């Protein structure tokens, strides 16, 4: 587990679902404490107070724990577990109102990027809301150098850098490369967009549905974001290590 990183607990009525989600999220967040708390103590469908308590304790490294649940009674079990935690630990545990799969993956990627608990919770919650508008065009010009101040970002004149690159991955921008892009974008202070969508939002990036050969406009309205735009463009051009 990453030192000082937020942990994520998956509470499900099915142990297989919880364990599968940990396996999925770990593909994109290898260093985060991801803990399954599924099923009853004797292996039946249901939830277990003891398993949730144990999972929270295992996931906690001092930076906080985000708990995601599948159904209403799972939330009740998690809330009961919180009541029995000591005050110090309870203060850094949040039960997140978000879709278990999408929210859990988004939370894991945010935690992998070193985000604090509040931002991890927001990342998970974003899975249940509307994403930013996207550019519909998949085809575009060949890769270009960083653009001038006359380029446009999100339909408005921008003094920031813009680069257009082509996605070369055979499987398109699927979960693993999308997570790599988001993690890289999160290391920069400046806000960067991909086809008009926030590059720090995993769900928004994956929702673009970009396939091999798609054109990605990587841009920022911040004139100081050239390094960020170039780094993301180069990551895309490299094929995320898959090509």
C-alpha positions in Angstrom: 0.0 0.0 0.0 1.2 3.5 -0.7 2.5 5.3 2.4 0.1 8.1 3.4 -2.4 7.4 0.6 -6.2 7.2 1.0 -7.5 3.6 1.1 -10.6 2.3 -0.6 -13.0 -0.3 0.8 -15.6 -2.1 -1.4 -18.7 -3.3 0.5 -20.9 -5.7 -1.4 -23.4 -8.4 -0.7 -21.3 -10.7 -2.8 -17.7 -11.5 -1.9 -17.0 -12.2 -5.6 -18.2 -8.8 -6.6 -16.1 -7.0 -3.9 -13.0 -9.1 -4.8 -13.5 -8.6 -8.5 -13.7 -4.8 -8.0 -10.4 -4.8 -6.1 -8.8 -6.8 -8.9 -10.2 -4.3 -11.5 -9.2 -1.2 -9.6 -5.7 -2.6 -8.8 -4.9 -2.6 -12.5 -5.0 1.2 -12.4 -4.0 1.8 -8.7 -1.4 -0.7 -7.9 0.0 1.0 -4.8 -3.3 1.9 -3.1 -4.8 -0.1 -0.2 -7.9 -1.6 -1.9 -9.8 -3.9 0.4 -12.9 -6.1 -0.3 -15.6 -6.5 2.3 -18.1 -8.7 0.6 -20.5 -11.4 1.8 -21.3 -12.7 5.2 -18.8 -14.3 7.6 -20.0 -17.8 6.5 -19.8 -17.1 2.8 -23.4 -16.3 2.1 -24.9 -13.3 0.2 -25.1 -10.4 2.6 -22.9 -8.1 4.5 -20.7 -8.5 7.6 -20.1 -5.9 10.3 -16.9 -7.7 11.2 -15.6 -7.7 7.6 -16.3 -4.0 7.2 -14.6 -3.2 10.4 -11.6 -5.2 9.5 -11.5 -3.8 5.9 -11.5 -0.2 7.2 -8.7 -0.9 9.6 -6.7 -2.6 6.9 -7.2 0.2 4.4 -6.3 3.0 6.8 -2.7 4.4 6.5 -3.6 7.6 8.3 -4.7 9.5 5.2 -8.3 8.4 5.3 -10.6 5.7 3.9 -13.3 6.0 1.3 -16.0 3.3 1.7 -18.3 2.4 -1.3 -21.3 0.2 -1.0 -23.6 -1.6 -3.4 -27.1 -1.7 -1.8 -28.9 0.0 1.0 -28.3 -2.6 3.7 -24.6 -2.5 2.9 -24.7 1.2 3.7 -26.4 0.4 7.0 -23.7 -2.1 7.8 -21.0 0.4 7.0 -22.7 3.1 9.1 -22.9 0.8 12.0 -19.2 -0.1 11.7 -18.4 3.6 11.8 -20.3 4.0 15.0 -17.9 1.5 16.6 -14.7 3.0 15.4 -12.6 5.2 17.7 -13.1 8.9 17.3 -9.8 9.4 15.5 -10.3 6.8 12.9 -14.0 7.6 12.4 -13.0 11.2 11.6 -11.0 10.1 8.5 -13.5 7.6 7.1 -16.2 8.6 4.6 -19.0 6.5 3.2 -19.3 7.7 -0.4 -22.7 8.0 -2.2 -21.5 6.9 -5.6 -21.8 3.9 -8.0 -19.8 1.0 -6.7 -18.0 0.1 -9.9 -17.4 3.5 -11.6 -17.1 5.4 -8.3 -14.7 2.8 -6.8 -12.4 2.9 -9.8 -12.4 6.7 -9.9 -11.6 6.8 -6.2 -8.8 4.3 -6.6 -7.2 6.3 -9.4 -7.5 9.6 -7.4 -5.9 7.9 -4.4 -3.1 6.5 -6.6 -2.5 10.1 -7.7 -1.9 11.1 -4.1 -5.1 13.1 -3.7 -6.5 13.8 -0.2 -9.6 12.2 1.1 -12.0 15.0 0.1 -10.7 14.9 -3.5 -10.9 11.1 -3.6 -14.5 11.3 -2.5 -15.3 14.0 -5.1 -13.7 11.8 -7.8 -16.0 8.9 -6.8 -19.1 11.1 -6.7 -18.4 12.4 -10.2 -19.2 9.0 -11.5 -22.8 9.6 -10.7 -23.1 13.0 -12.2 -22.9 14.6 -15.6 -19.6 14.8 -17.3 -18.2 17.8 -19.2 -19.2 18.3 -22.8 -17.1 16.4 -25.2 -16.0 17.0 -28.8 -17.7 14.5 -31.0 -15.2 14.4 -33.8 -12.9 11.4 -33.7 -10.9 12.1 -36.8 -8.5 15.0 -37.0 -5.3 16.4 -38.3 -1.9 14.7 -38.0 0.1 15.3 -34.7 1.0 19.0 -34.5 3.5 21.0 -32.5 2.3 23.2 -29.6 -0.1 25.7 -31.0 0.0 29.5 -30.8 -2.3 31.8 -28.9 -4.7 32.0 -31.7 -5.9 28.4 -31.2 -9.1 27.7 -29.4 -9.8 25.7 -26.3 -13.4 24.5 -25.5 -14.7 27.0 -28.2 -13.1 30.1 -26.6 -10.0 32.0 -27.6 -7.1 30.8 -25.5 -3.6 32.0 -24.9 -2.7 28.5 -23.6 -0.9 25.7 -25.4 -2.7 23.2 -27.7 -1.4 19.9 -29.2 -3.3 17.5 -31.4 -2.1 13.8 -31.3 -3.5 10.5 -32.7 -4.3 7.6 -30.4 -2.3 4.6 -31.5 -3.4 1.9 -29.0 -5.1 -1.0 -30.7 -7.8 -1.2 -27.9 -8.3 2.6 -27.8 -8.2 4.6 -24.6 -9.4 1.8 -22.3 -9.2 1.8 -18.5 -5.5 1.3 -17.9 -4.2 4.0 -20.3 -7.0 6.4 -19.3 -5.8 6.0 -15.7 -2.2 6.7 -16.7 -3.3 9.8 -18.5 -5.4 11.0 -15.5 -2.5 10.3 -13.1 -0.1 12.3 -15.2 -2.5 15.2 -15.5 -3.0 15.2 -11.8 0.8 15.9 -11.2 0.5 19.3 -12.8 -1.0 22.4 -11.1 -2.5 23.6 -14.4 -5.9 22.4 -15.7 -5.5 20.5 -19.0 -8.4 19.2 -21.2 -8.6 16.3 -23.6 -11.2 17.0 -26.4 -12.7 19.6 -24.0 -12.9 17.2 -21.1 -11.0 17.6 -17.8 -7.9 15.4 -18.0 -8.0 14.7 -14.3 -11.4 13.0 -14.4 -11.1 9.3 -15.2 -14.8 8.8 -15.8 -15.0 11.8 -18.2 -12.0 10.6 -20.1 -13.2 7.0 -20.4 -16.6 8.3 -21.5 -15.1 9.9 -24.5 -15.0 6.4 -26.0 -11.8 7.1 -28.0 -10.7 4.4 -30.3 -7.5 3.7 -32.3 -6.9 6.5 -34.8 -9.0 9.1 -32.8 -7.7 12.6 -32.6 -7.0 14.0 -29.2 -6.8 17.8 -28.7 -4.8 18.3 -25.5 -5.1 21.9 -24.4 -5.0 24.4 -21.5 -6.1 27.9 -21.1 -3.1 28.5 -18.8 -0.1 29.9 -20.8 2.2 28.2 -18.2 0.8 24.7 -19.0 3.1 23.9 -22.0 5.0 21.3 -20.0 1.8 19.6 -18.9 0.3 19.6 -22.4 3.6 18.3 -23.9 3.9 15.5 -21.3 0.4 14.3 -21.9 0.8 14.5 -25.6 4.0 12.5 -25.5 2.3 9.9 -23.3 -0.4 9.4 -25.8 2.1 9.3 -28.7 4.1 6.6 -26.9 1.0 4.3 -26.8 1.1 4.2 -23.0 3.7 1.4 -23.2 1.3 -0.9 -25.0 2.6 -0.3 -28.6 
